[in-house]
Amino acid sequence: MEKANAEKFIKKVLKLAGKNAAENSGGPFAAIIVRKNKIVSFARNRVTRKNDPTAHAEIEAIRKAAKKLKNFNLSDCVIFSSCKPCPMCLGAIYWAGIKKLYYSADTKTAAKYGFKDLLIFKELAKPESKRKVRMTRVDNPAEELPFKIWKNSPGKKKY
């Protein structure tokens, strides 16, 4: 993508994020998904509006794009975000197959305004035993059964 186009979409996403912040419709975040230099979807953060901690702009934009394109694979798309995506959104970007991300504000900026992104990135870098969320694996003889059923299912779609 040309620099001029990237700058154009970053301006648009920052305008959406500013509008969202001014309207108190969610956090100061927005995302745009582009395919062949055309906007496929855009979304603003809706966490507080929906009372949904997963309603981040990137997640919302990915959901809209996948629905519009009738495909969970968005590998031919580019995502623009007003801020570097949090770990959840970054994971969703990977799951969607998106290979190019442009963002404006960074994680330190988000932390400066009270958002947890930096804390979560730091937590994920720690061994599981040192994290604030305690994780315990429970062994079960049937734990692989759902995977085996999926593997042998002739109608499955790999992702």
N, C-alpha and C positions, 0 to 999 in steps of 0.2 A: 504494500500500500504506500502510495506517495505521501511524503511528509505533509503536503498541503491538505490532503484528504484526512489524514490522521488528526491534524490540528482542527479541521472543520468539525469532525465528530466529537473531539474532546470539548470544543466550545459548546456544542449542543448538549452534551451530557452534563457539563457543569451548569448550564442554564436550567436544565431539568432538576438537578440536585438543589440548586438555589431556590427554585420554586417550591420544591418539596419542603425545604427547611422553613421558608417564609410562611407556608400554609400550615405548618405543624402537622403535616400528613404522614410523617415518619422521620427517619433520620436524614441527614444532609447527604444522601447518596442517590445515585441514579446509574443506569446502565443502558447501553444501546448495543444491539446485535446487528451486524452489517454483513451482507452477502453481495458480492459483485458491486461494491460501492453503493448499495441501496440498503436503507434501513429495513430490516425484517421485523424487529420488535424493539420496544423500549419500555423501561419500567423505572419506577421510583421505589425507594424503600417504603415498605408498608408494615413494618414491625409493630409500631404502636397503634396504627389504624386498625389492623386486623387482629391485634393481640396474638401475633404469631412470630415467635423468635426466628423462624426460618424465612420470613418474607423479606429477605434482603433484595436489593435491586437486581443483582446479578441472577439470583435464583428465579425471580419473577420474570426477568427478560428471557432466560433460558426456557422456562415453561411456555411462555407465549410463542417463542420462535419454534420450538419443537411442535407445538400444536398447529401453528400456521403452516409449517413445512411438512407436517405429518411424518416427522422423522425424529428419532431421539439422537441421531448422529448429526451433529452440527459442525463437522470437520471442515466444511467449506465456508464457514462463517468466521468473523472476527468480532471480538467483544471490546467495547469501550466502557470504562468505568470511571466514575468521578474520583474514586479512591482505590488504592491497591486492595484487591479483594481479601477478605478474611479467609481463614483456613476452610471454613465450610463452603464458601463461594468458589474458592480456588479448586476444591475437590469437585464441585459441580461442573466447573469449566473443564476439568480433566475428563469427567464422566461423559460430558457432552461431546468430547472430541475436538473442542475448539483449540486451535494451535497458535493463535495470536491474540494477545491481550495488550491493550493500551490503557494506561491509567494516569491520573493526574496527581492528586495528593498521595502521600505515602503513609505507611503504618504509624510512624512517629507523630505525624500530624493528627491522625485519628485518635491516638492515645492522648495527645495534648488536650483534646476536647472531650475526653472521658470514655472513649470507646475501647473495648476489650481486645481488639485484634492483636496488639503486641503481646499482651498477657497470654493469649491462647497460643500464638506462635512460640513463645518461650516455654509454655507448658508442654507442647508437643515435642520440643527438643529434649525434654527430660526423660529419664527412664520411667516406665509406668509406675514403679513403686514410689517415685518422688512427686507425682502429680497430685493436684488438689482433688481431682475426680478419681476416686479409688476404683480400680478395675480388677475383677476377679474372674478368672476362667473357671468354668464348671465343666469338667470332663463328663461326657456321656457317650455310651457305646453307639448311639444312633446319630451322633453329630454329623456324620458324613452322608447320611441317608438322603436328605434333601438335595445335596449336590449330585449324588449318584442318579437320583430320579431325573434331575434336570439334564445331566449329561446324556442320559439315554432317551430323552424325549425327542421324538423326530420333528416336532413342530416348533422347537425353541428358536428364538432369535438371539444370536450371540451379541454381546455388547461389551 
